[in-house]
């Protein structure tokens, strides 16, 4: 047991662990209960199998300020939590994927997840989200927002309202944003593992000029080339006044929708954007939201551009 380097607020506790030289990176999967494990497992397996990731499950045991972190482990950790992690590891290893688990004791869920990302040199995090109604000042959820804002790695958020179905067709909205590439990578991994077809979609607002239509067609064509070894990829360009609504309508015809964080009114919070948040909350079926980590804050990037 040792103190975490992020402000001495997190303790790492022993568990199962392996370091497999076959792995090309680490996918961190925070889990809270058996239900979330079951609903995140299939996507985690698809990503890990396609990208040769090592899967690390982490359970964050939140300890109130009234208890020391050591006492928190003694009095709050349940045997069921450890059995849940062990079962998740077995389920992934049965698919031929290297996996292990961690229990982190922390003052908050976000603190534990971000600390895990930093300590374990994580490449991507796959988090579950129930799609609950928004609250004032909160986009997805209090700890999800903090992880999206602070985790120094790529982040995927999967809505876990319903179990993921068998996947034969994926919808990938292409909005031209900075996180499209990461969404395409994740969608391609799922499609390859499931032998699923991919439908690329771009929505134009009716008053957009023809030049932007040509740019959208070129964007769709270029994105198509990113789906190596995918059985079928088609692309569609439509016009609609409500971009988010048009995307949401199309989700009903697909098993999984994968889209990158979009620009929008929530840029002040720097998280997802109104389109991707709305689709994620209202879409039919499973949804995976992708946000690529930007190691250089946008304000610094703008300042640097001004100097040149």
C-alpha positions as CSV (number, residue, x, y, z in Angstrom):
1,X,0.0,0.0,0.0
2,X,1.4,3.4,-1.0
3,X,0.3,7.0,-1.3
4,X,-0.5,8.2,-4.8
5,X,1.6,11.0,-6.2
6,X,-1.4,13.2,-6.9
7,X,-1.8,15.2,-3.7
8,X,-1.4,12.2,-1.3
9,X,-5.2,11.5,-1.5
10,X,-5.2,8.1,-3.0
11,X,-3.9,4.7,-1.9
12,X,-3.1,1.8,-4.2
13,X,-4.0,-1.6,-2.8
14,X,-2.6,-5.0,-3.9
15,X,-4.5,-7.1,-6.5
16,X,-3.9,-9.3,-9.5
17,X,-1.5,-8.0,-12.0
18,X,0.5,-9.1,-15.0
19,X,2.7,-7.3,-17.5
20,X,2.4,-9.0,-20.9
21,X,4.9,-8.0,-23.5
22,X,2.3,-8.6,-26.2
23,X,0.4,-5.5,-25.1
24,X,0.8,-2.3,-27.0
25,X,-0.8,-0.1,-24.4
26,X,-3.2,0.0,-21.5
27,X,-7.0,0.4,-21.6
28,X,-8.3,1.4,-18.1
29,X,-11.9,0.3,-17.4
30,X,-13.3,1.8,-14.1
31,X,-16.2,-0.3,-12.8
32,X,-18.6,0.2,-10.0
33,X,-20.7,-2.9,-9.9
34,X,-21.5,-6.1,-11.8
35,X,-24.0,-4.4,-14.0
36,X,-21.5,-1.8,-15.3
37,X,-18.8,-4.5,-15.8
38,X,-21.2,-6.6,-18.0
39,X,-22.2,-3.6,-20.1
40,X,-18.7,-2.3,-20.7
41,X,-17.0,-5.7,-21.2
42,X,-17.8,-6.3,-24.9
43,X,-16.6,-2.9,-26.0
44,X,-13.4,-3.2,-23.9
45,X,-12.7,-6.6,-25.4
46,X,-13.2,-5.3,-29.0
47,X,-10.9,-2.4,-28.4
48,X,-8.2,-4.5,-26.7
49,X,-8.3,-7.3,-29.2
50,X,-8.0,-4.9,-32.2
51,X,-5.3,-2.7,-30.7
52,X,-3.4,-5.2,-28.6
53,X,-4.3,-3.4,-25.4
54,X,-3.7,-4.7,-21.9
55,X,-7.1,-4.2,-20.0
56,X,-6.8,-3.0,-16.4
57,X,-10.1,-2.9,-14.4
58,X,-10.1,-0.5,-11.5
59,X,-12.5,-0.2,-8.6
60,X,-12.4,3.1,-6.7
61,X,-13.3,2.7,-3.1
62,X,-14.4,6.2,-1.9
63,X,-13.5,6.9,1.7
64,X,-15.2,9.9,3.5
65,X,-13.0,12.5,5.2
66,X,-14.0,11.1,8.7
67,X,-12.0,7.9,8.0
68,X,-8.3,7.5,7.2
69,X,-7.6,5.8,3.9
70,X,-6.3,2.8,5.7
71,X,-9.4,2.5,7.8
72,X,-11.5,2.9,4.6
73,X,-10.0,-0.3,3.2
74,X,-10.5,-2.1,6.5
75,X,-14.2,-1.1,7.0
76,X,-15.6,-0.3,3.6
77,X,-14.1,-2.8,1.1
78,X,-16.5,-5.7,0.5
79,X,-15.6,-9.2,-0.7
80,X,-18.1,-8.8,-3.5
81,X,-16.0,-6.0,-4.9
82,X,-12.9,-8.2,-5.1
83,X,-14.9,-11.1,-6.6
84,X,-16.4,-8.7,-9.2
85,X,-12.9,-7.6,-10.3
86,X,-11.6,-11.2,-10.4
87,X,-14.6,-12.3,-12.6
88,X,-14.0,-9.4,-15.0
89,X,-10.4,-10.3,-15.4
90,X,-11.3,-14.0,-16.0
91,X,-13.9,-13.0,-18.6
92,X,-11.4,-10.9,-20.6
93,X,-8.6,-13.5,-20.3
94,X,-10.9,-16.2,-21.6
95,X,-11.0,-14.1,-24.9
96,X,-7.2,-14.3,-25.1
97,X,-6.6,-10.8,-23.9
98,X,-4.1,-9.8,-21.1
99,X,-5.9,-8.3,-18.1
100,X,-5.6,-7.4,-14.5
101,X,-7.3,-5.4,-11.8
102,X,-6.7,-2.7,-9.2
103,X,-8.5,-1.4,-6.2
104,X,-7.8,2.3,-5.5
105,X,-8.8,4.0,-2.3
106,X,-9.5,7.7,-2.7
107,X,-11.5,10.6,-1.4
108,X,-13.5,10.7,-4.7
109,X,-14.2,8.6,-7.8
110,X,-12.6,11.1,-10.2
111,X,-9.5,11.4,-8.0
112,X,-9.1,7.6,-8.1
113,X,-9.6,7.3,-11.8
114,X,-7.3,10.2,-12.8
115,X,-4.7,9.0,-10.3
116,X,-4.9,5.5,-11.9
117,X,-4.4,7.0,-15.4
118,X,-1.3,8.9,-14.3
119,X,0.3,6.1,-12.3
120,X,-0.3,3.2,-14.8
121,X,0.6,5.1,-17.9
122,X,-2.8,4.5,-19.4
123,X,-3.5,5.1,-23.1
124,X,-7.3,5.3,-23.0
125,X,-10.1,5.1,-20.4
126,X,-13.5,3.4,-21.1
127,X,-16.1,4.8,-18.7
128,X,-19.7,3.9,-18.3
129,X,-22.5,6.5,-18.3
130,X,-26.2,6.0,-17.5
131,X,-27.4,8.9,-19.6
132,X,-29.2,10.6,-16.8
133,X,-30.9,14.0,-17.3
134,X,-28.4,16.9,-17.1
135,X,-28.1,19.0,-14.0
136,X,-27.1,22.6,-13.6
137,X,-23.4,23.1,-14.3
138,X,-22.9,19.3,-14.9
139,X,-22.6,17.8,-18.4
140,X,-22.6,14.0,-17.9
141,X,-22.0,13.5,-14.2
142,X,-19.9,15.1,-11.5
143,X,-17.1,12.6,-11.6
144,X,-17.4,11.9,-15.4
145,X,-17.0,15.6,-16.1
146,X,-13.8,15.8,-13.9
147,X,-12.3,12.8,-15.6
148,X,-13.0,14.2,-19.0
149,X,-11.4,17.5,-18.0
150,X,-8.4,16.2,-16.1
151,X,-7.4,12.7,-17.4
152,X,-4.1,12.9,-19.3
153,X,-5.2,10.3,-21.9
154,X,-7.9,9.6,-24.5
155,X,-11.4,9.0,-23.0
156,X,-14.3,6.9,-24.2
157,X,-17.7,7.2,-22.5
158,X,-20.2,4.4,-23.2
159,X,-23.8,4.9,-22.3
160,X,-24.8,1.8,-20.4
161,X,-28.6,2.3,-20.2
162,X,-29.1,-0.9,-22.2
163,X,-26.7,-3.9,-22.8
164,X,-24.9,-3.7,-26.0
165,X,-26.6,-5.9,-28.7
166,X,-25.0,-8.1,-31.2
167,X,-23.3,-5.6,-33.5
168,X,-23.9,-5.8,-37.3
169,X,-24.1,-2.1,-38.2
170,X,-22.4,1.0,-36.7
171,X,-23.2,4.6,-37.2
172,X,-20.3,7.1,-37.2
173,X,-21.3,10.7,-37.5
174,X,-18.5,12.8,-38.9
175,X,-18.7,16.4,-37.8
176,X,-15.3,17.6,-38.7
177,X,-14.3,18.2,-35.1
178,X,-11.0,17.6,-33.4
179,X,-12.1,14.3,-31.9
180,X,-13.5,12.6,-35.0
181,X,-10.3,10.7,-35.6
182,X,-10.4,9.0,-32.2
183,X,-14.1,8.1,-32.8
184,X,-13.2,6.6,-36.1
185,X,-10.4,4.5,-34.6
186,X,-12.7,3.2,-31.9
187,X,-15.5,2.4,-34.4
188,X,-13.1,0.7,-36.7
189,X,-11.9,-1.6,-33.9
190,X,-15.4,-2.6,-33.0
191,X,-16.4,-3.1,-36.7
192,X,-13.3,-5.3,-37.3
193,X,-13.9,-7.5,-34.3
194,X,-17.7,-7.8,-34.9
195,X,-17.4,-8.0,-38.8
196,X,-19.9,-5.2,-38.8
197,X,-20.8,-2.6,-41.5
198,X,-20.2,1.1,-40.9
199,X,-22.4,4.0,-42.0
200,X,-20.6,7.4,-42.1
201,X,-22.9,10.4,-41.7
202,X,-22.4,14.1,-42.1
203,X,-25.3,16.6,-41.6
204,X,-25.3,19.9,-43.4
205,X,-27.4,22.8,-42.4
206,X,-29.5,23.9,-45.4
207,X,-28.0,27.4,-45.7
208,X,-24.4,26.1,-45.9
209,X,-22.8,27.1,-49.2
210,X,-21.9,24.6,-52.0
211,X,-18.2,24.9,-51.1
212,X,-18.9,23.5,-47.7
213,X,-20.9,20.7,-49.3
214,X,-17.8,19.8,-51.4
215,X,-15.6,19.9,-48.3
216,X,-18.1,17.6,-46.4
217,X,-18.0,15.1,-49.3
218,X,-14.2,15.2,-49.3
219,X,-14.2,14.7,-45.5
220,X,-16.5,11.6,-45.8
221,X,-14.4,10.2,-48.6
222,X,-11.2,10.6,-46.6
223,X,-12.7,9.1,-43.5
224,X,-13.8,6.1,-45.4
225,X,-10.1,5.2,-46.1
226,X,-9.5,4.9,-42.3
227,X,-11.6,1.7,-42.0
228,X,-9.0,-0.9,-43.1
229,X,-10.4,-4.5,-43.2
230,X,-13.9,-3.4,-42.4
231,X,-16.5,-5.4,-44.4
232,X,-18.5,-2.5,-45.7
233,X,-18.4,1.3,-45.3
234,X,-21.0,3.6,-46.8
235,X,-21.3,7.4,-46.5
236,X,-24.3,9.7,-46.5
237,X,-24.6,13.5,-46.7
238,X,-27.9,14.9,-45.6
239,X,-29.4,18.4,-44.9
240,X,-31.2,19.2,-41.7
241,X,-31.9,22.3,-39.5
242,X,-31.2,20.3,-36.4
243,X,-27.9,18.4,-36.7
244,X,-28.1,16.6,-33.4
245,X,-31.7,15.6,-34.0
246,X,-30.9,14.2,-37.5
247,X,-28.1,12.1,-36.1
248,X,-30.3,10.9,-33.3
249,X,-33.0,9.8,-35.7
250,X,-30.5,7.7,-37.6
251,X,-29.3,5.9,-34.5
252,X,-32.5,3.8,-34.5
253,X,-31.3,1.9,-37.5
254,X,-27.9,1.0,-36.0
255,X,-26.7,-1.2,-33.2
256,X,-23.9,1.1,-31.9
257,X,-23.2,4.8,-32.6
258,X,-19.7,6.1,-32.1
259,X,-19.0,9.9,-32.3
260,X,-16.4,12.3,-31.3
261,X,-16.9,15.3,-29.0
262,X,-18.4,18.1,-31.0
263,X,-18.1,21.9,-30.9
264,X,-21.0,23.6,-29.2
265,X,-22.3,25.6,-26.3
266,X,-20.5,23.5,-23.8
267,X,-17.0,24.6,-25.1
268,X,-16.9,26.9,-22.1
269,X,-16.6,23.7,-20.1
270,X,-14.3,22.1,-22.6
271,X,-16.0,18.7,-22.5
272,X,-18.2,17.3,-25.2
273,X,-20.3,19.9,-27.0
274,X,-24.0,20.1,-27.4
275,X,-24.4,17.8,-30.4
276,X,-22.5,14.8,-29.1
277,X,-23.9,15.2,-25.6
278,X,-27.5,15.3,-27.0
279,X,-27.0,12.3,-29.2
280,X,-25.4,10.4,-26.4
281,X,-28.3,11.2,-24.1
282,X,-31.2,10.6,-26.6
283,X,-29.9,8.0,-29.1
284,X,-31.5,4.6,-29.6
285,X,-29.2,1.7,-28.6
286,X,-25.6,1.9,-27.5
287,X,-23.5,5.0,-27.8
288,X,-19.8,5.6,-27.4
289,X,-18.6,9.2,-27.1
290,X,-14.9,9.8,-27.9
291,X,-12.7,12.6,-26.6
292,X,-9.0,12.7,-27.7
293,X,-6.6,14.0,-25.1
294,X,-5.0,17.3,-26.1
295,X,-1.8,17.7,-24.1
296,X,-1.6,21.4,-25.1
297,X,-4.4,23.5,-23.6
298,X,-6.3,25.4,-26.4
299,X,-5.5,28.8,-24.8
300,X,-1.8,28.1,-25.0
301,X,-2.1,26.9,-28.6
302,X,-3.9,30.1,-29.5
303,X,-1.2,32.2,-27.8
304,X,1.5,30.3,-29.7
305,X,-0.3,30.8,-33.0
306,X,-0.5,34.5,-32.3
307,X,3.3,34.7,-31.9
308,X,3.8,33.2,-35.4
